[in-house]
């Protein structure tokens, strides 16, 4: 008979101390975000349990140098609606990268996480910075090698 392994509070406490650094200038946006979401959820660990947050923290640097393939930079459009008549706003991916690259990465990862309170807790462990520097040296983050 096999036994199912479930994560405990000790596993949760250990996961809360682990941090990784990702360079956004090395891998396309979508591939990077899916792998970041996997790490935030903890699906890369054998003790993954859906109802316990065992994911690691992720720090993304160089968000202003995002890589996208094809003609998405000019062709992909983000639409938002303010709720008022005539309030439809269109922004291209290029304009989003110029103005708010941190929000672009965070929004892409947010949509890949669970839509509940655990997902919101996972998203709070994602830190995104436009430049190469980050203020999280005290967490001793390790470089996370992502598949291309």
Number of C-alpha atoms within 10 A of each C-alpha: 3 4 5 7 10 13 17 13 11 10 16 15 12 12 17 15 12 16 22 19 20 22 21 25 18 14 18 14 19 15 13 24 21 16 19 25 25 17 21 27 27 22 16 14 13 10 16 18 17 14 9 17 23 29 26 25 25 26 23 25 22 20 24 21 17 22 16 16 10 7 8 12 17 12 11 12 16 12 10 11 11 9 8 7 7 8 10 11 11 12 13 15 19 17 15 17 20 10 12 13 22 20 16 19 24 17 13 16 22 19 13 16 19 15 10 8 9 16 18 13 13 23 21 14 16 21 18 22 20 19 15 14 11 15 9 12 8 6 12 12 17 13 13 16 11 13 8 8
